[in-house]
Amino acid sequence: MEPDRDICSAKDCRADAVWQLQWNNPKLHTPDRRKTWLACDAHRQSLADFLGARGFLRDTVPHPS
């Protein structure tokens, strides 16, 4: 059994998460609410682009190891 670890939120990706993409949907969430997707280096930009195109991305920060 694999130890508990944080993995990338991209579909079918099992890589370790190294980034947190913090976002919210302004139609559903208060301005201070942040939801988080985790990303590996390979998927950071594609996930950020997806959220950014919808106006949801608020910040991208390193994920604590």
C-alpha positions as CSV (number, residue, x, y, z in Angstrom):
1,M,0.0,0.0,0.0
2,E,1.3,3.4,-0.9
3,P,1.7,6.0,1.9
4,D,-0.6,8.9,2.1
5,R,0.6,11.7,-0.1
6,D,-0.9,14.7,-1.9
7,I,-1.2,14.1,-5.6
8,C,-2.0,16.3,-8.6
9,S,-5.6,17.1,-9.3
10,A,-5.2,16.6,-13.1
11,K,-7.2,13.6,-14.4
12,D,-5.4,10.3,-14.1
13,C,-2.2,12.0,-12.8
14,R,-0.5,10.3,-9.8
15,A,2.4,12.7,-9.5
16,D,3.2,14.4,-6.2
17,A,1.6,17.8,-5.8
18,V,4.1,20.7,-5.7
19,W,1.7,23.6,-6.3
20,Q,-1.6,24.8,-4.8
21,L,-4.0,26.6,-7.2
22,Q,-6.3,28.6,-5.0
23,W,-9.6,29.5,-6.6
24,N,-13.2,30.4,-6.1
25,N,-16.4,30.7,-8.2
26,P,-17.7,34.3,-7.5
27,K,-21.2,33.1,-8.3
28,L,-21.1,30.5,-5.5
29,H,-18.5,31.6,-3.0
30,T,-17.8,34.7,-0.9
31,P,-14.7,36.7,-2.0
32,D,-12.5,35.4,0.8
33,R,-13.4,31.7,0.3
34,R,-10.6,29.6,-1.4
35,K,-10.9,26.2,-2.8
36,T,-7.7,24.3,-3.7
37,W,-6.6,22.2,-6.6
38,L,-3.2,20.5,-6.3
39,A,-0.8,20.4,-9.3
40,C,2.5,18.8,-10.3
41,D,4.9,20.8,-12.3
42,A,3.7,19.2,-15.6
43,H,0.0,20.2,-15.0
44,R,0.4,23.5,-13.2
45,Q,-0.1,25.6,-16.3
46,S,-3.0,23.6,-17.8
47,L,-5.0,23.6,-14.6
48,A,-4.2,27.3,-14.1
49,D,-5.4,28.0,-17.7
50,F,-8.6,26.2,-17.1
51,L,-9.4,28.1,-13.9
52,G,-8.1,31.4,-15.3
53,A,-10.3,31.1,-18.4
54,R,-13.4,31.0,-16.1
55,G,-12.1,33.9,-13.9
56,F,-11.8,31.5,-10.9
57,L,-8.0,31.5,-10.3
58,R,-7.0,33.6,-7.3
59,D,-3.4,32.5,-6.5
60,T,-0.8,29.8,-7.1
61,V,1.5,29.0,-4.3
62,P,4.0,26.2,-3.5
63,H,2.5,23.2,-1.8
64,P,4.2,22.4,1.5
65,S,6.1,19.1,1.3
